[in-house]
């Protein structure tokens, strides 16, 4: 397994995540300045495409994250929910 594949596996198994789908999801993520990860998901596999960043803009066609545009119908946008222990 390459370093990239190991890191990808670690990110997938780290925590639960929430998928952004609706305009309101992207709006809330932008307002909260959540870090959004970009994934390419197929039936039998998924790949982390970009570690993303904050949503800068969105439309029905694409989402702009950290200066890059990603098509909404091609990619999946996720926010990880990290639970901190006290």
DSSP file (Angstrom, degrees, kcal/mol; ACC not computed):
  #  RESIDUE AA STRUCTURE BP1 BP2  ACC     N-H-->O    O-->H-N    N-H-->O    O-->H-N    TCO  KAPPA ALPHA  PHI   PSI    X-CA   Y-CA   Z-CA
    1    1 A X              0   0    0      0, 0.0     2,-0.0     0, 0.0     0, 0.0   0.000 360.0 360.0 360.0 131.9    0.0    0.0    0.0
    2    2 A X     >  -     0   0    0      1,-0.1     4,-2.3     4,-0.0     5,-0.2  -0.270 360.0-106.2 -76.1 167.3    1.4    3.4   -1.0
    3    3 A X  H  > S+     0   0    0      1,-0.2     4,-2.5     2,-0.2     5,-0.2   0.900 122.2  52.3 -59.0 -41.2    1.6    6.3    1.5
    4    4 A X  H  > S+     0   0    0      1,-0.2     4,-2.5     2,-0.2    -1,-0.2   0.918 109.6  48.0 -63.0 -43.6   -1.3    8.0   -0.4
    5    5 A X  H  > S+     0   0    0      2,-0.2     4,-2.4     1,-0.2    -1,-0.2   0.880 111.7  50.5 -65.3 -38.0   -3.5    4.9   -0.1
    6    6 A X  H  X S+     0   0    0     -4,-2.3     4,-2.4     2,-0.2    -2,-0.2   0.924 111.9  47.1 -64.7 -44.0   -2.6    4.6    3.6
    7    7 A X  H  X S+     0   0    0     -4,-2.5     4,-2.5     2,-0.2    -2,-0.2   0.903 111.5  51.4 -64.1 -41.4   -3.5    8.2    4.3
    8    8 A X  H  X S+     0   0    0     -4,-2.5     4,-2.3     2,-0.2    -1,-0.2   0.914 110.7  48.1 -61.2 -44.3   -6.7    7.8    2.3
    9    9 A X  H  X S+     0   0    0     -4,-2.4     4,-2.2     1,-0.2    -2,-0.2   0.901 110.8  51.8 -63.0 -41.3   -7.7    4.7    4.3
   10   10 A X  H  X S+     0   0    0     -4,-2.4     4,-1.1     1,-0.2    -2,-0.2   0.915 109.7  48.5 -62.7 -43.6   -6.9    6.6    7.6
   11   11 A X  H  X S+     0   0    0     -4,-2.5     4,-0.7     1,-0.2     3,-0.4   0.911 112.0  49.8 -63.6 -42.4   -9.1    9.5    6.6
   12   12 A X  H  < S+     0   0    0     -4,-2.3    -1,-0.2     1,-0.2    -2,-0.2   0.886 117.4  39.1 -63.4 -39.3  -12.0    7.2    5.6
   13   13 A X  H  < S+     0   0    0     -4,-2.2    -1,-0.2    -5,-0.2    -2,-0.2   0.543  96.0  85.7 -91.7  -6.2  -11.8    5.3    8.9
   14   14 A X  H  < S-     0   0    0     -4,-1.1     2,-0.3    -3,-0.4    -1,-0.2   0.963 100.3 -24.0 -59.2 -57.9  -11.1    8.2   11.2
   15   15 A X  S  < S-     0   0    0     -4,-0.7    67,-0.1    -3,-0.1    -1,-0.1  -0.857  72.3 -78.3-147.7 173.6  -14.6    9.5   11.9
   16   16 A X  E     -A   81   0A   0     65,-0.6    65,-2.9    -2,-0.3     2,-0.3  -0.435  48.2-156.2 -73.9 159.8  -18.1    9.6   10.7
   17   17 A X  E     -A   80   0A   0     63,-0.3     2,-0.4    -2,-0.1    63,-0.2  -0.930  13.3-136.0-138.0 163.0  -18.9   12.1    8.0
   18   18 A X  E     -A   79   0A   0     61,-2.7    61,-2.4    -2,-0.3     2,-0.4  -0.978  20.5-136.4-119.9 132.5  -21.8   14.1    6.6
   19   19 A X  E     -A   78   0A   0     -2,-0.4     2,-0.5    59,-0.2    59,-0.2  -0.749  12.7-139.6 -90.7 131.7  -22.3   14.4    2.8
   20   20 A X  E     +A   77   0A   0     57,-3.2    57,-0.6    -2,-0.4     3,-0.1  -0.799  41.7 143.6 -89.9 126.6  -23.3   17.8    1.5
   21   21 A X        +     0   0    0     -2,-0.5    -1,-0.2     1,-0.1     2,-0.1   0.639  48.5  63.0-129.3 -44.0  -25.9   17.6   -1.2
   22   22 A X  S  > S-     0   0    0      1,-0.1     4,-1.6     4,-0.0     3,-0.5  -0.466  83.6-112.8 -91.0 159.7  -28.4   20.5   -1.0
   23   23 A X  H  > S+     0   0    0      1,-0.2     4,-2.5     2,-0.2     5,-0.2   0.885 118.7  57.2 -55.6 -39.4  -27.6   24.2   -1.5
   24   24 A X  H  > S+     0   0    0      1,-0.2     4,-2.7     2,-0.2    -1,-0.2   0.858 101.7  55.8 -63.0 -34.8  -28.4   24.7    2.2
   25   25 A X  H  > S+     0   0    0     -3,-0.5     4,-2.3     2,-0.2    -1,-0.2   0.927 110.8  43.9 -61.0 -45.2  -25.7   22.2    3.2
   26   26 A X  H  X S+     0   0    0     -4,-1.6     4,-2.3     2,-0.2    -2,-0.2   0.875 112.8  52.7 -68.9 -36.9  -23.1   24.2    1.2
   27   27 A X  H  X S+     0   0    0     -4,-2.5     4,-2.5     2,-0.2    -2,-0.2   0.943 111.5  45.0 -62.0 -48.7  -24.4   27.5    2.6
   28   28 A X  H  X S+     0   0    0     -4,-2.7     4,-2.6     1,-0.2     5,-0.2   0.913 112.7  51.4 -63.6 -42.8  -24.2   26.3    6.2
   29   29 A X  H  X>S+     0   0    0     -4,-2.3     5,-2.3    -5,-0.2     4,-0.8   0.891 111.4  48.5 -61.0 -39.4  -20.7   24.8    5.6
   30   30 A X  H  <5S+     0   0    0     -4,-2.3     3,-0.3     3,-0.2    -2,-0.2   0.921 112.6  47.2 -66.9 -43.6  -19.5   28.1    4.1
   31   31 A X  H  <5S+     0   0    0     -4,-2.5    -2,-0.2     1,-0.2    -1,-0.2   0.888 116.9  42.7 -65.8 -38.9  -20.9   30.1    7.0
   32   32 A X  H  <5S-     0   0    0     -4,-2.6    -1,-0.2    -5,-0.2    -2,-0.2   0.593 106.5-130.5 -81.3 -10.0  -19.4   27.8    9.6
   33   33 A X  T  <5 +     0   0    0     -4,-0.8    -3,-0.2    -3,-0.3     2,-0.1   0.891  41.4 177.2  58.1  43.2  -16.2   27.7    7.6
   34   34 A X      < -     0   0    0     -5,-2.3     2,-0.6    -6,-0.2    21,-0.4  -0.457  35.6-111.7 -72.1 147.8  -16.1   23.9    7.8
   35   35 A X        -     0   0    0     -2,-0.1     2,-0.5    45,-0.1    45,-0.5  -0.745  35.0-157.6 -81.4 122.1  -13.4   22.0    6.0
   36   36 A X  E     -B   53   0A   0     17,-3.0    17,-1.3    -2,-0.6     2,-0.3  -0.897   1.0-152.4-107.6 125.9  -15.0   20.1    3.1
   37   37 A X  E     - C   0  78A   0     41,-3.1    41,-2.7    -2,-0.5     2,-0.5  -0.725  10.7-137.1 -95.2 147.2  -13.3   17.1    1.6
   38   38 A X  E     -BC  50  77A   0     12,-2.5    11,-2.6    -2,-0.3    12,-1.7  -0.920  24.8-179.1-110.7 125.1  -13.8   16.1   -2.1
   39   39 A X  E     -BC  48  76A   0     37,-3.2    37,-3.2    -2,-0.5     2,-0.6  -0.897  25.4-143.5-122.3 149.0  -14.3   12.4   -2.9
   40   40 A X  E     -B   47   0A   0      7,-2.9     7,-2.5    -2,-0.3     2,-0.5  -0.968  28.2-168.1-108.7 115.9  -14.9   10.5   -6.1
   41   41 A X  E     +B   46   0A   0     -2,-0.6     5,-0.2    33,-0.4     2,-0.2  -0.916  12.0 173.7-115.1 125.8  -17.3    7.7   -5.3
   42   42 A X        -     0   0    0      3,-3.4     3,-0.1    -2,-0.5    -2,-0.0  -0.638  49.9 -91.4-114.4 177.8  -18.1    4.8   -7.6
   43   43 A X  S    S+     0   0    0     -2,-0.2     3,-0.1     1,-0.2    -1,-0.0   0.892 122.8  22.0 -58.7 -41.7  -20.2    1.7   -6.8
   44   44 A X  S    S+     0   0    0      1,-0.1     2,-0.3    -3,-0.0    -1,-0.2   0.446 127.6  26.0-110.5  -1.2  -17.3   -0.4   -5.6
   45   45 A X        -     0   0    0     -3,-0.1    -3,-3.4     2,-0.0     2,-0.3  -0.991  53.4-156.6-156.3 160.4  -14.7    2.1   -4.6
   46   46 A X  E     -B   41   0A   0     -2,-0.3     2,-0.4    -5,-0.2    -5,-0.2  -0.996   9.5-162.8-142.4 145.7  -14.1    5.7   -3.4
   47   47 A X  E     -B   40   0A   0     -7,-2.5    -7,-2.9    -2,-0.3     2,-0.6  -0.989  24.0-123.3-132.5 136.4  -11.1    8.0   -3.7
   48   48 A X  E     +B   39   0A   0     -2,-0.4    -9,-0.2    -9,-0.2     3,-0.1  -0.681  30.6 177.9 -73.6 120.0  -10.1   11.1   -1.9
   49   49 A X  E     +     0   0A   0    -11,-2.6     2,-0.3    -2,-0.6   -10,-0.2   0.844  62.9   2.3 -93.4 -41.9   -9.6   13.7   -4.6
   50   50 A X  E     -B   38   0A   0    -12,-1.7   -12,-2.5     1,-0.1    -1,-0.3  -0.995  54.2-134.7-151.9 139.8   -8.8   16.8   -2.6
   51   51 A X  E     -     0   0A   0     -2,-0.3    -1,-0.1     1,-0.2   -12,-0.0   0.522  53.3-168.5 -73.2  -3.7   -8.4   17.6    1.1
   52   52 A X  E     -     0   0A   0     13,-0.1     2,-0.3   -14,-0.1    -1,-0.2  -0.109  12.1-152.6  63.7-143.9  -10.5   20.6    0.2
   53   53 A X  E     -B   36   0A   0    -17,-1.3   -17,-3.0    -3,-0.1     2,-0.3  -0.946  47.4 -11.6 163.2-147.8  -11.0   23.6    2.4
   54   54 A X        -     0   0    0     -2,-0.3    12,-1.3   -19,-0.2     2,-0.4  -0.614  68.4-109.0 -86.7 140.6  -13.7   26.2    2.9
   55   55 A X  E     +D   65   0B   0    -21,-0.4    10,-0.2    -2,-0.3     3,-0.1  -0.558  36.6 176.9 -68.3 121.6  -16.6   26.5    0.5
   56   56 A X  E     -     0   0B   0      8,-3.3     2,-0.3    -2,-0.4     9,-0.2   0.759  64.4 -13.2 -96.8 -31.8  -16.0   29.8   -1.4
   57   57 A X  E     -D   64   0B   0      7,-1.3     7,-3.1     2,-0.0    -1,-0.4  -0.977  59.4-168.4-162.7 160.1  -19.0   29.6   -3.8
   58   58 A X  E     +D   63   0B   0     -2,-0.3     2,-0.2     5,-0.2     5,-0.2  -0.990   6.7 173.2-154.6 153.0  -21.5   27.1   -5.1
   59   59 A X        -     0   0    0      3,-2.6    13,-0.1    -2,-0.3    -2,-0.0  -0.794  55.0 -85.5-141.6-175.0  -24.1   26.8   -7.9
   60   60 A X  S    S+     0   0    0     -2,-0.2     3,-0.1     1,-0.2    12,-0.0   0.712 128.1  38.5 -69.3 -17.7  -26.3   24.0   -9.1
   61   61 A X  S    S+     0   0    0      1,-0.2    11,-2.6    11,-0.1    12,-0.5   0.838 121.6   9.5-100.6 -41.5  -23.4   22.8  -11.3
   62   62 A X  E     - E   0  71B   0      9,-0.3    -3,-2.6    10,-0.1     2,-0.4  -0.915  51.9-139.2-143.8 163.2  -20.2   23.3   -9.3
   63   63 A X  E     -DE  58  70B   0      7,-2.5     7,-2.5    -2,-0.3     2,-0.6  -0.992  17.5-144.4-124.6 132.5  -18.7   24.0   -5.9
   64   64 A X  E     +DE  57  69B   0     -7,-3.1    -8,-3.3    -2,-0.4    -7,-1.3  -0.877  25.3 171.7-100.6 118.5  -15.6   26.2   -5.5
   65   65 A X  E >   -DE  55  68B   0      3,-2.9     3,-2.0    -2,-0.6   -10,-0.2  -0.992  67.4 -15.8-129.8 124.2  -13.4   25.1   -2.6
   66   66 A X  T 3  S-     0   0    0    -12,-1.3    -1,-0.1    -2,-0.4     3,-0.1   0.867 129.6 -50.0  51.4  42.2  -10.0   26.5   -2.0
   67   67 A X  T 3  S+     0   0    0      1,-0.2     2,-0.3    -3,-0.0    -1,-0.3   0.421 118.9 104.0  82.4  -1.7   -9.8   28.1   -5.4
   68   68 A X  E <   -E   65   0B   0     -3,-2.0    -3,-2.9     2,-0.0     2,-0.4  -0.873  62.1-137.0-114.5 147.4  -10.8   25.0   -7.3
   69   69 A X  E     -E   64   0B   0     -2,-0.3     2,-0.4    -5,-0.2    -5,-0.2  -0.877  17.8-171.5-105.3 135.2  -14.1   24.1   -8.9
   70   70 A X  E     -E   63   0B   0     -7,-2.5    -7,-2.5    -2,-0.4     2,-0.2  -0.987  26.5-118.0-126.1 132.4  -15.6   20.6   -8.6
   71   71 A X  E >>  -E   62   0B   0     -2,-0.4     4,-1.9    -9,-0.2     3,-0.9  -0.502  15.2-143.8 -71.2 133.1  -18.7   19.4  -10.4
   72   72 A X  T 34 S+     0   0    0    -11,-2.6    -1,-0.1     1,-0.2   -10,-0.1   0.810  98.8  52.8 -67.7 -30.8  -21.5   18.5   -8.1
   73   73 A X  T 34 S+     0   0    0    -12,-0.5    -1,-0.2     1,-0.2   -11,-0.1   0.554 114.5  42.4 -83.8  -5.0  -22.7   15.6  -10.2
   74   74 A X  T <4 S+     0   0    0     -3,-0.9   -33,-0.4     1,-0.1     2,-0.2   0.755 113.0  44.0-105.1 -35.1  -19.2   14.0  -10.4
   75   75 A X     <  -     0   0    0     -4,-1.9     2,-0.4   -35,-0.1   -35,-0.2  -0.699  66.5-133.0-116.8 162.3  -17.9   14.4   -6.8
   76   76 A X  E     - C   0  39A   0    -37,-3.2   -37,-3.2    -2,-0.2     2,-0.5  -0.940  19.0-148.4-112.9 138.0  -19.1   13.9   -3.3
   77   77 A X  E     -AC  20  38A   0    -57,-0.6   -57,-3.2    -2,-0.4     2,-0.4  -0.924  20.2-175.7-112.7 125.1  -18.5   16.6   -0.7
   78   78 A X  E     -AC  19  37A   0    -41,-2.7   -41,-3.1    -2,-0.5     2,-0.5  -0.919  22.0-160.0-127.7 146.1  -18.0   15.5    2.9
   79   79 A X  E     -A   18   0A   0    -61,-2.4   -61,-2.7    -2,-0.4     2,-0.3  -0.992  25.1-135.9-116.3 127.4  -17.5   17.1    6.3
   80   80 A X  E     -A   17   0A   0     -2,-0.5     2,-0.9   -45,-0.5   -63,-0.3  -0.635   8.3-140.0 -82.4 140.8  -15.9   14.9    8.9
   81   81 A X  E     -A   16   0A   0    -65,-2.9     2,-0.6    -2,-0.3   -65,-0.6  -0.868  20.5-166.6-101.7 105.1  -17.5   15.0   12.4
   82   82 A X        -     0   0    0     -2,-0.9     2,-0.6   -67,-0.1   -67,-0.1  -0.811   5.7-154.8 -95.8 121.0  -14.6   14.9   14.8
   83   83 A X        -     0   0    0     -2,-0.6     2,-0.5     0, 0.0    -2,-0.0  -0.851   8.7-151.2 -97.0 123.3  -15.6   14.2   18.4
   84   84 A X        -     0   0    0     -2,-0.6     2,-0.3     2,-0.0    -2,-0.0  -0.797   9.0-138.1 -96.4 132.7  -13.2   15.5   20.9
   85   85 A X              0   0    0     -2,-0.5    -1,-0.0     1,-0.1     0, 0.0  -0.636 360.0 360.0 -87.3 147.0  -12.9   13.7   24.2
   86   86 A X              0   0    0     -2,-0.3    -1,-0.1     0, 0.0    -2,-0.0   0.409 360.0 360.0-102.7 360.0  -12.6   15.7   27.4
